[in-house]
Amino acid sequence: MTSPGGLEAGLGQSGRRPGGYLGEVEEINRAIIALLASNGRMSFTELARQTGLSVSAAQQRVRRLERLGVIRGYAALVDPVQAGLPLTAFVSIKPFDPAAPDDPPERLAHLTAIEACHSVAGEENYILKVRVASPAALEDMLQEIRAAANVSTRTTIVLSTPYENRPPDLRASAADGEEAQ
């Protein structure tokens, strides 16, 4: 339900509930998100056709999803092998000194070979996704990571990637919302 100010019921000015999570996403918005996640270049005309909305309504809903931060942007999907980065590795890191500040993301942000940084529960503090051109480049990157963040590393090299960059399964979030009612 939308309040007079245009925000979902129960959401604050940021569009988020008090734990940082977005509230329920309407079925039509889930359809828009799924369509754009699979084809970010889809025209508003095509989006309207596939959702049964008018072009204007589709455009308004997309802009609103962008404002709320549900849609954060649009990007080209690059084939890393074709781009000269055939080696992918996951690098788990933990500080040598457990009392050290928890700042590896900031210390490593300048290393562009790190594609993603995830804070995790478990033995390590973070898992990094790294893409490089060769084993020698990976070895150099590991040295840079260790020196910049004062951490130990554990590396897993990816042999193949059957799939990645899949759009989120919004049907699961819809089902979870229905079960909670």
C-alpha positions as CSV (number, residue, x, y, z in Angstrom):
1,M,0.0,0.0,0.0
2,T,1.3,3.5,-0.8
3,S,0.9,6.4,1.6
4,P,0.0,9.9,0.5
5,G,3.7,10.8,0.4
6,G,4.3,8.0,-2.1
7,L,6.2,5.7,0.3
8,E,5.2,2.1,0.9
9,A,3.3,1.6,4.2
10,G,5.7,1.0,7.0
11,L,8.8,2.3,5.2
12,G,10.8,5.4,6.3
13,Q,12.0,8.2,4.1
14,S,14.7,6.0,2.7
15,G,12.1,3.4,1.7
16,R,13.6,0.9,4.1
17,R,12.2,-0.8,7.2
18,P,14.0,-0.3,10.5
19,G,16.5,-3.3,10.0
20,G,17.7,-1.9,6.7
21,Y,15.6,-4.2,4.5
22,L,13.0,-3.1,2.0
23,G,9.4,-3.9,2.6
24,E,7.3,-6.1,0.5
25,V,7.8,-5.5,-3.2
26,E,4.5,-5.5,-5.2
27,E,4.2,-8.3,-7.8
28,I,4.3,-5.8,-10.7
29,N,7.5,-4.3,-9.4
30,R,9.0,-7.8,-9.0
31,A,8.2,-8.4,-12.7
32,I,9.8,-5.1,-13.7
33,I,12.9,-5.9,-11.6
34,A,13.2,-9.4,-13.1
35,L,12.8,-8.0,-16.7
36,L,15.4,-5.3,-16.2
37,A,17.8,-7.7,-14.3
38,S,17.8,-9.9,-17.4
39,N,17.9,-7.1,-19.9
40,G,18.9,-3.7,-18.5
41,R,18.6,-2.1,-21.9
42,M,14.9,-3.0,-22.3
43,S,12.9,0.0,-23.6
44,F,10.1,1.4,-21.5
45,T,7.8,0.5,-24.4
46,E,8.8,-3.2,-24.2
47,L,8.8,-3.2,-20.4
48,A,5.2,-1.8,-20.6
49,R,4.2,-4.4,-23.1
50,Q,5.5,-7.3,-21.0
51,T,4.0,-6.0,-17.7
52,G,0.7,-4.8,-19.1
53,L,1.3,-1.2,-17.9
54,S,1.2,2.0,-19.9
55,V,4.6,3.3,-21.0
56,S,4.2,6.2,-18.6
57,A,3.3,3.9,-15.6
58,A,6.3,1.6,-16.4
59,Q,8.6,4.6,-16.5
60,Q,7.3,6.0,-13.2
61,R,7.7,2.6,-11.5
62,V,11.2,2.2,-12.7
63,R,12.2,5.8,-11.6
64,R,10.6,5.1,-8.2
65,L,12.5,1.8,-7.8
66,E,15.7,3.7,-8.7
67,R,14.9,6.4,-6.1
68,L,14.3,3.8,-3.4
69,G,17.6,2.1,-4.3
70,V,16.0,-1.2,-5.4
71,I,17.5,-0.6,-8.8
72,R,21.0,0.8,-8.2
73,G,22.2,1.1,-11.8
74,Y,22.7,-0.6,-15.1
75,A,25.9,-2.2,-16.3
76,A,27.4,-4.1,-19.2
77,L,28.2,-7.8,-18.5
78,V,31.8,-8.3,-19.6
79,D,33.3,-11.7,-20.4
80,P,36.4,-11.7,-18.3
81,V,38.2,-14.2,-20.5
82,Q,37.6,-12.1,-23.6
83,A,38.8,-9.0,-21.6
84,G,42.1,-10.7,-20.8
85,L,41.3,-11.8,-17.2
86,P,40.8,-15.5,-17.4
87,L,41.9,-16.4,-13.8
88,T,39.3,-15.9,-11.1
89,A,40.1,-16.6,-7.5
90,F,38.3,-16.3,-4.1
91,V,40.7,-14.9,-1.5
92,S,39.7,-15.3,2.1
93,I,41.4,-12.9,4.5
94,K,41.8,-12.4,8.2
95,P,44.0,-10.0,10.2
96,F,47.2,-11.1,11.7
97,D,46.2,-9.1,14.8
98,P,42.6,-9.7,15.8
99,A,42.6,-6.4,17.7
100,A,43.4,-4.5,14.5
101,P,40.8,-2.1,13.1
102,D,38.3,-3.8,10.8
103,D,39.3,-1.8,7.8
104,P,40.4,-4.1,5.0
105,P,37.7,-2.9,2.5
106,E,39.1,0.6,2.8
107,R,42.7,-0.5,2.6
108,L,42.0,-2.7,-0.5
109,A,39.7,-0.4,-2.4
110,H,42.5,0.8,-4.7
111,L,43.2,-2.7,-6.0
112,T,41.0,-2.8,-9.1
113,A,41.6,-6.6,-9.6
114,I,39.3,-7.1,-6.6
115,E,35.8,-7.4,-8.1
116,A,33.9,-8.0,-4.9
117,C,34.5,-7.9,-1.1
118,H,32.2,-9.7,1.2
119,S,32.2,-9.6,5.0
120,V,31.5,-13.1,6.2
121,A,31.0,-15.1,9.4
122,G,33.4,-17.9,10.1
123,E,37.2,-18.3,10.3
124,E,38.0,-15.4,7.9
125,N,36.6,-11.9,8.1
126,Y,36.3,-11.2,4.3
127,I,36.2,-13.1,1.0
128,L,37.4,-11.3,-2.0
129,K,36.6,-12.1,-5.6
130,V,39.7,-11.4,-7.7
131,R,40.1,-11.5,-11.5
132,V,43.6,-11.4,-13.0
133,A,45.5,-12.3,-16.2
134,S,47.7,-15.1,-14.9
135,P,49.0,-17.1,-12.0
136,A,51.9,-14.7,-11.7
137,A,49.5,-11.8,-11.6
138,L,47.5,-13.6,-8.8
139,E,50.7,-14.1,-6.9
140,D,51.5,-10.4,-7.2
141,M,47.9,-9.5,-6.2
142,L,48.1,-11.7,-3.1
143,Q,51.3,-9.9,-2.0
144,E,49.6,-6.6,-2.5
145,I,46.6,-7.7,-0.5
146,R,48.7,-9.0,2.4
147,A,50.9,-5.8,2.5
148,A,48.0,-3.3,2.2
149,A,45.7,-4.9,4.8
150,N,48.2,-6.7,7.1
151,V,46.2,-10.0,6.6
152,S,46.8,-13.6,6.0
153,T,45.2,-15.1,2.9
154,R,43.7,-18.4,1.8
155,T,43.1,-18.7,-1.9
156,T,40.7,-20.8,-4.0
157,I,41.2,-20.8,-7.7
158,V,38.1,-21.1,-9.9
159,L,38.3,-23.9,-12.5
160,S,35.1,-23.1,-14.3
161,T,32.0,-21.0,-13.8
162,P,28.8,-22.7,-14.9
163,Y,26.8,-19.5,-14.1
164,E,27.1,-16.1,-12.3
165,N,25.5,-12.7,-12.3
166,R,22.1,-14.4,-12.1
167,P,19.2,-12.0,-11.3
168,P,17.7,-12.4,-7.8
169,D,14.8,-14.9,-7.5
170,L,12.1,-12.5,-6.5
171,R,9.5,-15.3,-6.4
172,A,11.3,-16.5,-3.2
173,S,10.9,-13.2,-1.5
174,A,7.2,-13.0,-2.5
175,A,6.6,-16.5,-1.1
176,D,8.4,-15.6,2.2
177,G,6.2,-12.6,2.5
178,E,3.0,-14.6,1.9
179,E,4.1,-17.2,4.5
180,A,4.7,-14.5,7.1
181,Q,1.1,-13.3,6.8
